[in-house]
């Protein structure tokens, strides 16, 4: 899995448990840091640098990139550029289906407790969506 330098920097400035997990993922090679791309496509300046760099990287690599985006504006920009996106909740539920994690809803509840916002409606929609 690839992560742009801007996203890595943002993650490494996060809470201590997040920093440890990101460092472990980078050290193990599961997560690989790539240089921020040179911006060539018009994107909203309201997006954060991490979101901009991720969308730009996907546009420039012309690969089957799956972007993990939760920010509404970032998702809208990526969809306009015909990129494939998924949110954190969908990713966690897919991980549960593949038995990579035991309880996606418990993880989502933990995320909500630390200020991340994933609504119960979104979780219900994703659980009822065809796989």
N, C-alpha and C positions, 0 to 999 in steps of 0.2 A: 504494500500500500504506500502511495506517495503522499507527501505533505510538502507544501511550499515553505520556503524559509520564513515568510511572513506569518503563516499559520503556526509553524513551530515556535516562533518567537512569542506569539500571543499565548500559546498553550503553556510555554515554559514560564510565563509571568503569572500563571494562574495560581490556584490554591495548592498547598504543598502535596496533597495526595495526587492531584492531577499531574503535577510536575514529575513526581516519581514514576507514575505510569507512562507518561510520554517519554521520559528518559529510558525506561526499561524497553519500551517498544522500539526506540531508536537504536539502543545498544544491541538489541537482539536481531536487528535487521528487518523485523516485521514492518516497521515504519521507516521509510527512506525519505530523507530530506532532499528536495530539489531546489535549485536556484529559482528565485522569483523571475518570471518572464519579463521581457521588455514589452510594455503595453502597446498594442497595435490596434485594438478594437475599442470602439466607444462603449464605455460602461458608466453607470451612474456614479458620480463623485460622492454620493451619499453612502455608498458601500464602504466597508472597512477594507484596509489593505489586504487582509487575509482572504476575504471574499473576492476582491478584485483579482488577486494573484491566482486564486484557485480557478476562477472562471476563465481568465486569460490563458492559463496553462492548458486547460481542457480544450480551448479553442485552437491553440497553436499545435498541440500534439496530434490532432486529428485521429485520436484513438478512441476505443470504446471506454471512455472515462465515465465513471459514475461519481458524481459530486454529492457529497454529504453536506446539505445546506438546510438550515432551519430558519434563517432570517427571511422574512416575507419578500423584501425587495430583492435580495440576492436570488431567491428562487424564481421570481418573476423575470429578472434579467437573464438567468440561465435558460429558462424555458423559451424566452424570446429568441435566444441564440440556438435553439433546438438541441440543448444539452440534456443528458439524462441525469435526473436528480433523485435523491432519496433523503428523508429526514432522519433524525436520530431515533425517533420512535419506531419507524419502519425498520430501520437497521437492527434495533434491539429485538423486535419481534421476529425478524428473520433469523437472527442468531439463536433465539429460543427454539424456533422450528428445527434448526439444524443441530440442536442440543449443545450449542457452544456456551450458552448460559442457561441457568435453571429457570429463572423467573424474570422475564422482561418487565412486567408491570411493577415488580419490586424495585428494579433498577430505576424505572421511570419515577416511582414515588420518591426514591432517594434523591434523584435529580431535582424534582419539584421542591423538596425540602431545602435544597441549597440555592434556590432562586431560579432554577431553570424552569421554563414554562412549557409543559406539554399537557394539553387539556385531556380530560377524560373522554370527550367527544372524539378527539383525534384517535385516541387509543382504541375506542370502540369501533370506529370506522375501519381502522387498519386490521383489527381482529376479524371483522366480518367480510373483509375484501377477499376475493379469490386469490389464491397463492400463485 
